[in-house]
Amino acid sequence: MDRRSFLKHAALGAAAVGIARTATAAEMYFPVKADQSLFATINRAKDPAKRNPLEQKHAPVIKAPASVKAGEPFIVEVTVGEVVHPMGPTHWIQFVELNVGNEPAGKADFQPRGFLNPKVTFTVVIPKEAAPAGKVTLVAHQRCNLHGYWEGSADVTVI
Ligand SMILES: [Fe+2]
């Protein structure tokens, strides 16, 4: 083997090892392939009456009274989703948060150990000045490590 041939093969070998190490590191950090397009936007159920399997598992479902009294506490339950999302070391819900209109109300963080179901109960109080039109929209968000950021909402009449 002449010098030129040796150098050419050595360079190709080094490049191949570098690419293999990069792929291995990426696979170790992200052991399950994720659809990157789900992380580019806020995902919602396109037709809430006819959800596909991904939407059924990820779109937050808000359970709240249709009508509440201003200044009095009421219970809001947020579940991810209609079919409760699995919780485990490679696929889990990272957090659930609730907004009252545009205002953040609260957030629950989860660990990837699988001890908790992605179901959170909030006690909410809406002052009269927060609902001048007699109505507010509760907005829930959640983030799945593999399937991105999702949103669900529910309107509540405030009397
Ligand atoms: Fe998921």
Boltz pocket constraint, residues with backbone or C-beta under 6 A from the ligand:
constraints:
  - pocket:
      binder: B
      contacts: [[A, 58], [A, 85], [A, 91], [A, 92], [A, 144], [A, 145], [A, 146], [A, 147]]
      max_distance: 6.0
